[in-house]
Amino acid sequence: MSKIGVYVKSILVPLIVGAIVGFIISGFMDYGALQKPPLAPPGILFPIVWTILYVLMGISYGRLKANNLTDEKIDFIYYLQLAMNALWSIFFFVFKWRFFSVLWILALLIAILIMIVRFYEKDKIAGILQIPYLLWVIFATYLNIGFYVLN
């Protein structure tokens, strides 16, 4: 596969995962009805931010894949955190497991940190491209804790 093809696939995978999760949770979204912690953004911001983060995630992984810098550990942590990310939305919105979602997002943060370290070891830019994702999930953790406490 050409490098362009690798990048396209690498970007499409998280975007498709995000779209599938968005479809699954669409009938269960209760963000507007929840008591919100301070700094909670408007709901319209989430799909915009996640689209940007999924593109950055795909570019980052694509850099590694296109340059033959992936291995079993890189692939495992990348797809593990992507699956954990997707499942968080289902736990939080579909099942309304607010406390479990706090625990899950903390585990996701650990997976993201491990991924960033592994990516950075192979390609500094690939690791750095994941920093906005980490920062957003830290913010999402604050929101998740706030939602749990307030609701």
C-alpha positions as a Python dict, from the first residue, in 0.01 Angstrom:
ca = {
    (1, 'M'): (0, 0, 0),
    (2, 'S'): (129, 348, -84),
    (3, 'K'): (209, 595, 194),
    (4, 'I'): (-94, 801, 96),
    (5, 'G'): (-311, 489, 123),
    (6, 'V'): (-166, 414, 465),
    (7, 'Y'): (-250, 767, 583),
    (8, 'V'): (-601, 754, 438),
    (9, 'K'): (-671, 421, 609),
    (10, 'S'): (-513, 541, 933),
    (11, 'I'): (-732, 851, 938),
    (12, 'L'): (-1050, 672, 830),
    (13, 'V'): (-1035, 403, 1099),
    (14, 'P'): (-1078, 634, 1401),
    (15, 'L'): (-1325, 852, 1210),
    (16, 'I'): (-1538, 548, 1126),
    (17, 'V'): (-1517, 420, 1483),
    (18, 'G'): (-1626, 762, 1605),
    (19, 'A'): (-1913, 774, 1356),
    (20, 'I'): (-2035, 428, 1456),
    (21, 'V'): (-2027, 521, 1823),
    (22, 'G'): (-2205, 849, 1744),
    (23, 'F'): (-2477, 653, 1569),
    (24, 'I'): (-2509, 406, 1858),
    (25, 'I'): (-2536, 674, 2126),
    (26, 'S'): (-2745, 925, 1928),
    (27, 'G'): (-3074, 806, 2073),
    (28, 'F'): (-2936, 806, 2427),
    (29, 'M'): (-2769, 1148, 2447),
    (30, 'D'): (-2873, 1326, 2765),
    (31, 'Y'): (-2595, 1587, 2779),
    (32, 'G'): (-2846, 1873, 2764),
    (33, 'A'): (-3046, 1735, 3057),
    (34, 'L'): (-2748, 1679, 3289),
    (35, 'Q'): (-2642, 1918, 3563),
    (36, 'K'): (-2310, 2044, 3427),
    (37, 'P'): (-1988, 2121, 3610),
    (38, 'P'): (-1826, 2462, 3557),
    (39, 'L'): (-1649, 2495, 3219),
    (40, 'A'): (-1874, 2236, 3053),
    (41, 'P'): (-1883, 2332, 2684),
    (42, 'P'): (-2192, 2338, 2465),
    (43, 'G'): (-2282, 1999, 2320),
    (44, 'I'): (-2214, 2112, 1962),
    (45, 'L'): (-1843, 2139, 2045),
    (46, 'F'): (-1793, 1767, 2107),
    (47, 'P'): (-1832, 1631, 1751),
    (48, 'I'): (-1607, 1909, 1619),
    (49, 'V'): (-1332, 1842, 1872),
    (50, 'W'): (-1355, 1465, 1834),
    (51, 'T'): (-1331, 1487, 1456),
    (52, 'I'): (-1013, 1692, 1486),
    (53, 'L'): (-870, 1454, 1747),
    (54, 'Y'): (-952, 1146, 1538),
    (55, 'V'): (-778, 1301, 1237),
    (56, 'L'): (-470, 1381, 1448),
    (57, 'M'): (-482, 1030, 1591),
    (58, 'G'): (-491, 885, 1240),
    (59, 'I'): (-208, 1105, 1113),
    (60, 'S'): (2, 1010, 1414),
    (61, 'Y'): (-52, 637, 1369),
    (62, 'G'): (-17, 677, 992),
    (63, 'R'): (330, 828, 1037),
    (64, 'L'): (439, 518, 1220),
    (65, 'K'): (268, 276, 984),
    (66, 'A'): (391, 450, 667),
    (67, 'N'): (750, 439, 791),
    (68, 'N'): (737, 78, 914),
    (69, 'L'): (777, 188, 1277),
    (70, 'T'): (488, -13, 1419),
    (71, 'D'): (517, -337, 1605),
    (72, 'E'): (280, -557, 1801),
    (73, 'K'): (302, -337, 2112),
    (74, 'I'): (232, -17, 1916),
    (75, 'D'): (-61, -174, 1732),
    (76, 'F'): (-200, -321, 2054),
    (77, 'I'): (-194, 1, 2257),
    (78, 'Y'): (-327, 207, 1967),
    (79, 'Y'): (-626, -15, 1902),
    (80, 'L'): (-681, -78, 2273),
    (81, 'Q'): (-712, 293, 2351),
    (82, 'L'): (-935, 342, 2045),
    (83, 'A'): (-1167, 65, 2167),
    (84, 'M'): (-1161, 202, 2522),
    (85, 'N'): (-1246, 547, 2387),
    (86, 'A'): (-1542, 410, 2194),
    (87, 'L'): (-1671, 206, 2486),
    (88, 'W'): (-1659, 504, 2723),
    (89, 'S'): (-1932, 680, 2524),
    (90, 'I'): (-2150, 371, 2532),
    (91, 'F'): (-2100, 322, 2907),
    (92, 'F'): (-2168, 689, 2981),
    (93, 'F'): (-2457, 765, 2745),
    (94, 'V'): (-2628, 434, 2668),
    (95, 'F'): (-2595, 254, 3002),
    (96, 'K'): (-2569, 573, 3217),
    (97, 'W'): (-2291, 410, 3418),
    (98, 'R'): (-2151, 743, 3540),
    (99, 'F'): (-1922, 613, 3816),
    (100, 'F'): (-1799, 321, 3607),
    (101, 'S'): (-1731, 573, 3330),
    (102, 'V'): (-1504, 767, 3569),
    (103, 'L'): (-1301, 453, 3633),
    (104, 'W'): (-1300, 367, 3263),
    (105, 'I'): (-1179, 711, 3154),
    (106, 'L'): (-899, 696, 3413),
    (107, 'A'): (-790, 365, 3258),
    (108, 'L'): (-819, 528, 2914),
    (109, 'L'): (-589, 808, 3030),
    (110, 'I'): (-329, 549, 3129),
    (111, 'A'): (-361, 379, 2789),
    (112, 'I'): (-323, 715, 2612),
    (113, 'L'): (-11, 798, 2815),
    (114, 'I'): (142, 461, 2730),
    (115, 'M'): (54, 513, 2363),
    (116, 'I'): (213, 859, 2359),
    (117, 'V'): (535, 727, 2513),
    (118, 'R'): (553, 437, 2266),
    (119, 'F'): (476, 662, 1970),
    (120, 'Y'): (728, 924, 2086),
    (121, 'E'): (999, 659, 2118),
    (122, 'K'): (947, 566, 1752),
    (123, 'D'): (870, 911, 1606),
    (124, 'K'): (866, 1230, 1813),
    (125, 'I'): (605, 1401, 1592),
    (126, 'A'): (375, 1097, 1615),
    (127, 'G'): (390, 1123, 1993),
    (128, 'I'): (342, 1500, 2000),
    (129, 'L'): (37, 1478, 1771),
    (130, 'Q'): (-138, 1282, 2048),
    (131, 'I'): (-95, 1558, 2310),
    (132, 'P'): (-423, 1739, 2219),
    (133, 'Y'): (-603, 1406, 2261),
    (134, 'L'): (-448, 1359, 2604),
    (135, 'L'): (-542, 1712, 2710),
    (136, 'W'): (-900, 1672, 2589),
    (137, 'V'): (-941, 1340, 2771),
    (138, 'I'): (-803, 1500, 3088),
    (139, 'F'): (-1072, 1767, 3047),
    (140, 'A'): (-1330, 1496, 2972),
    (141, 'T'): (-1224, 1321, 3293),
    (142, 'Y'): (-1297, 1640, 3488),
    (143, 'L'): (-1636, 1662, 3316),
    (144, 'N'): (-1713, 1295, 3382),
    (145, 'I'): (-1634, 1334, 3752),
    (146, 'G'): (-1844, 1650, 3761),
    (147, 'F'): (-2139, 1479, 3593),
    (148, 'Y'): (-2114, 1189, 3836),
    (149, 'V'): (-2108, 1417, 4142),
    (150, 'L'): (-2384, 1649, 4019),
    (151, 'N'): (-2620, 1386, 3881),
}
